[in-house]
Amino acid sequence: MKDKAAHVIVKDLSVSYKGSASNWRGSLFGSVDNGVFNLVYENNSWLLNYQINMRQLFITTSIMSIIMGVFMLVNGGPWWVGIVAFLWLCGVNWIISSIRHGTVATDIATGIDELICGKTESPPEQDKMTGELKSRF
């Protein structure tokens, strides 16, 4: 588990991860290569920005679809089977993952709201580096 925990990186207001911590085939993070959660302060409110990368899904399903299309052409079948296979394999997996990850992000944002009890403090102002040091005293 320590090896898998090393793939989670926490920095200031973001958490990024690489791969899944689960060996289970239906794992939420199993189909995602990596992702990042960012807390962003915008228009006097905090937003949770969540981005995922699913490059491996597109590559794997593209290769499988090309193989299936070539197999169908060689055996005298219709060429469009490869396109349908890609749309089915990649499209459906992408839709399911997007819905599941959207739900996770919503649940996390709701949990954060409950923890802070609706407080929306602005982040501390950072001094612009103008060549002089500013004192808070």
C-alpha positions as CSV (number, residue, x, y, z in Angstrom):
1,M,0.0,0.0,0.0
2,K,2.9,2.4,0.6
3,D,3.9,2.0,-3.0
4,K,0.4,3.1,-4.2
5,A,0.3,5.9,-1.6
6,A,3.4,7.4,-3.2
7,H,1.3,8.1,-6.3
8,V,-0.8,10.7,-4.4
9,I,0.8,14.2,-4.2
10,V,-0.6,16.9,-1.9
11,K,0.4,20.5,-2.6
12,D,-1.1,23.7,-1.2
13,L,-4.6,23.7,-2.5
14,S,-4.4,20.6,-4.8
15,V,-4.2,16.9,-4.7
16,S,-3.0,14.9,-7.7
17,Y,-2.9,11.2,-8.2
18,K,-1.6,8.7,-10.7
19,G,-3.4,5.4,-11.4
20,S,-5.6,3.4,-9.0
21,A,-4.9,2.2,-5.5
22,S,-7.2,-0.8,-6.0
23,N,-6.7,-4.1,-7.7
24,W,-10.4,-4.5,-8.3
25,R,-11.4,-4.4,-12.0
26,G,-14.4,-2.1,-11.4
27,S,-12.4,0.5,-9.4
28,L,-13.5,4.1,-9.8
29,F,-9.9,5.1,-10.6
30,G,-9.0,2.0,-12.6
31,S,-9.9,3.6,-16.0
32,V,-8.2,6.9,-15.2
33,D,-4.4,7.4,-15.9
34,N,-4.2,10.4,-13.5
35,G,-6.1,13.3,-12.1
36,V,-6.0,16.4,-10.0
37,F,-8.3,18.2,-7.5
38,N,-7.8,21.9,-7.2
39,L,-9.4,24.3,-4.8
40,V,-9.8,27.6,-6.7
41,Y,-11.0,31.0,-5.2
42,E,-13.0,32.8,-7.9
43,N,-15.7,35.5,-7.8
44,N,-15.8,35.5,-4.0
45,S,-16.4,31.7,-3.7
46,W,-14.4,28.6,-3.5
47,L,-14.7,26.1,-6.4
48,L,-13.5,22.5,-6.6
49,N,-11.9,21.9,-10.0
50,Y,-11.4,18.2,-10.9
51,Q,-9.6,17.1,-14.0
52,I,-8.9,13.5,-15.2
53,N,-6.8,12.0,-17.9
54,M,-8.0,8.9,-19.7
55,R,-5.4,8.7,-22.5
56,Q,-4.8,4.9,-22.0
57,L,-8.5,4.2,-22.5
58,F,-8.5,5.9,-25.9
59,I,-5.3,4.2,-27.0
60,T,-6.3,0.7,-26.0
61,T,-9.8,0.9,-27.5
62,S,-8.4,2.4,-30.7
63,I,-6.0,-0.5,-31.1
64,M,-8.7,-3.0,-30.4
65,S,-11.1,-1.3,-32.8
66,I,-8.5,-1.2,-35.6
67,I,-7.8,-4.9,-35.1
68,M,-11.5,-5.7,-35.2
69,G,-12.0,-3.6,-38.3
70,V,-9.0,-5.2,-40.1
71,F,-10.3,-8.7,-39.1
72,M,-13.7,-7.9,-40.5
73,L,-12.2,-6.6,-43.8
74,V,-10.0,-9.6,-44.3
75,N,-13.0,-11.9,-43.8
76,G,-15.2,-10.0,-46.1
77,G,-17.3,-8.2,-43.5
78,P,-18.2,-4.5,-43.3
79,W,-15.4,-2.0,-42.5
80,W,-17.6,0.1,-40.2
81,V,-17.5,-2.6,-37.5
82,G,-14.2,-1.1,-36.3
83,I,-15.8,2.3,-35.9
84,V,-18.8,0.9,-34.0
85,A,-16.5,-1.1,-31.8
86,F,-14.6,2.1,-30.9
87,L,-17.7,4.1,-30.2
88,W,-19.1,1.3,-28.0
89,L,-15.9,0.4,-26.1
90,C,-14.5,3.9,-25.7
91,G,-17.6,5.9,-25.7
92,V,-19.6,3.9,-23.2
93,N,-16.5,3.6,-20.8
94,W,-15.9,7.3,-21.1
95,I,-19.5,8.2,-20.4
96,I,-19.7,5.9,-17.4
97,S,-16.3,7.2,-16.0
98,S,-17.4,10.8,-16.5
99,I,-20.6,10.3,-14.6
100,R,-18.9,8.4,-11.8
101,H,-16.1,10.9,-11.4
102,G,-18.6,13.8,-11.6
103,T,-20.5,12.2,-8.7
104,V,-17.3,11.9,-6.7
105,A,-16.3,15.5,-7.2
106,T,-19.8,16.6,-6.2
107,D,-19.7,14.5,-3.1
108,I,-16.3,15.9,-2.1
109,A,-17.4,19.5,-2.7
110,T,-20.5,18.8,-0.5
111,G,-18.3,17.3,2.2
112,I,-16.0,20.3,2.2
113,D,-19.1,22.6,2.5
114,E,-20.3,20.6,5.5
115,L,-16.9,20.7,7.1
116,I,-16.5,24.5,6.8
117,C,-20.2,25.1,7.6
118,G,-20.6,27.5,4.7
119,K,-17.8,29.8,5.6
120,T,-16.2,31.4,2.5
121,E,-13.1,33.3,3.7
122,S,-11.0,34.7,1.0
123,P,-7.4,33.5,0.7
124,P,-4.8,35.7,2.3
125,E,-3.5,38.4,-0.1
126,Q,0.0,37.7,-1.3
127,D,2.4,40.6,-1.6
128,K,3.5,41.5,-5.1
129,M,7.3,41.5,-5.3
130,T,8.1,45.1,-6.1
131,G,11.6,45.1,-4.7
132,E,10.6,46.1,-1.2
133,L,9.6,43.9,1.8
134,K,6.2,44.7,3.4
135,S,5.8,44.5,7.1
136,R,2.5,43.4,8.8
137,F,3.4,45.1,12.1
